[in-house]
Amino acid sequence: MSKLTSDITLTVGLDENKVPETLHWTAQDGGITNAEAKAMMLSVWDSKQQESLRIDLWTKDMPVDEMKVFFHQTLVAMSDTFQRATQDEKMSATMKDFCDYFAEKLELKK
């Protein structure tokens, strides 16, 4: 029996100083083909080393105000994922409280 696989491809266009100028991603199973992005965060868990490995990239034309919204939405999503993965309602609520505080301090909520 063959195993099913699904590929997600990230393409980073660099300038002469190796600073990201463009980001594109493809996830065929999700119906995404060469979609443009301005920033990305990727975390993978190394079980042997018991540590998180990360790739954080953003294009040099990513506006700071959009980066703040991107971080807020990422923190909210991480809170949701933490709750689904651990069923820890108390810590999830604490994380959500921080997300609200973050948005308030950055004046993201209108």
C-alpha positions as CSV (number, residue, x, y, z in Angstrom):
1,M,0.0,0.0,0.0
2,S,1.4,3.4,-1.0
3,K,1.3,6.3,1.4
4,L,-0.4,9.5,0.5
5,T,1.6,12.7,0.5
6,S,0.8,16.4,0.2
7,D,3.4,19.0,-0.7
8,I,3.5,22.6,0.4
9,T,6.1,24.7,-1.5
10,L,7.6,28.0,-0.5
11,T,9.5,30.1,-3.0
12,V,11.5,33.1,-1.7
13,G,12.8,35.6,-4.2
14,L,16.0,37.3,-2.8
15,D,17.7,40.6,-3.7
16,E,21.5,40.8,-4.2
17,N,22.0,40.9,-0.4
18,K,19.8,37.8,0.1
19,V,17.0,39.8,1.7
20,P,13.5,38.5,0.8
21,E,11.8,40.5,-1.9
22,T,9.0,38.1,-2.8
23,L,7.3,35.1,-1.1
24,H,5.0,32.7,-3.0
25,W,3.5,29.4,-1.8
26,T,1.7,26.5,-3.3
27,A,-0.5,23.9,-1.6
28,Q,-2.2,22.0,-4.3
29,D,-4.5,20.0,-2.0
30,G,-5.7,23.4,-0.6
31,G,-6.3,24.9,-4.0
32,I,-3.4,27.3,-3.6
33,T,-1.1,27.8,-6.6
34,N,1.8,30.3,-6.4
35,A,0.0,32.7,-4.1
36,E,1.8,35.8,-3.1
37,A,2.5,36.5,0.6
38,K,4.4,39.3,2.4
39,A,5.4,37.3,5.5
40,M,5.5,33.8,6.9
41,M,6.3,31.9,10.1
42,L,7.0,28.2,10.0
43,S,7.7,26.1,13.1
44,V,8.6,22.5,13.2
45,W,9.2,20.3,16.2
46,D,12.4,18.3,16.5
47,S,11.5,15.5,18.7
48,K,15.0,14.2,19.1
49,Q,16.4,17.5,20.2
50,Q,13.2,18.5,22.0
51,E,13.2,21.9,20.4
52,S,11.2,24.1,18.0
53,L,12.9,25.1,14.8
54,R,11.7,28.2,13.0
55,I,11.8,30.1,9.8
56,D,10.4,33.6,10.0
57,L,10.6,35.6,6.8
58,W,9.0,38.9,5.5
59,T,9.6,40.9,2.4
60,K,11.4,44.2,2.6
61,D,8.2,46.0,1.6
62,M,6.0,44.5,4.3
63,P,4.4,47.5,6.0
64,V,4.9,47.6,9.8
65,D,1.2,48.2,10.5
66,E,0.5,44.9,8.5
67,M,3.2,43.1,10.5
68,K,1.5,44.1,13.7
69,V,-1.8,42.7,12.5
70,F,0.0,39.5,11.2
71,F,1.5,39.0,14.6
72,H,-1.8,39.5,16.4
73,Q,-3.7,37.1,14.1
74,T,-0.8,34.5,14.5
75,L,-1.0,34.8,18.3
76,V,-4.8,34.3,18.2
77,A,-4.4,31.3,15.9
78,M,-1.7,29.8,18.2
79,S,-4.1,30.2,21.1
80,D,-6.8,28.3,19.2
81,T,-4.3,25.6,18.2
82,F,-3.0,25.3,21.7
83,Q,-6.6,24.7,23.0
84,R,-7.4,22.1,20.4
85,A,-4.0,20.3,20.9
86,T,-4.0,20.3,24.7
87,Q,-7.6,20.9,25.9
88,D,-6.1,23.3,28.4
89,E,-9.0,25.8,28.7
90,K,-7.4,27.8,31.5
91,M,-4.1,28.5,29.7
92,S,-6.0,29.1,26.4
93,A,-8.1,31.7,28.1
94,T,-4.9,33.3,29.5
95,M,-3.4,33.3,26.0
96,K,-6.5,35.0,24.6
97,D,-6.3,37.6,27.3
98,F,-2.8,38.4,26.2
99,C,-3.9,38.6,22.6
100,D,-6.6,41.1,23.6
101,Y,-4.0,43.1,25.5
102,F,-1.6,43.0,22.5
103,A,-4.3,44.3,20.2
104,E,-5.3,47.0,22.6
105,K,-1.7,48.3,23.2
106,L,-1.1,48.3,19.4
107,E,-4.5,49.9,18.8
108,L,-5.5,47.2,16.4
109,K,-9.1,47.0,17.5
110,K,-11.2,49.7,16.1
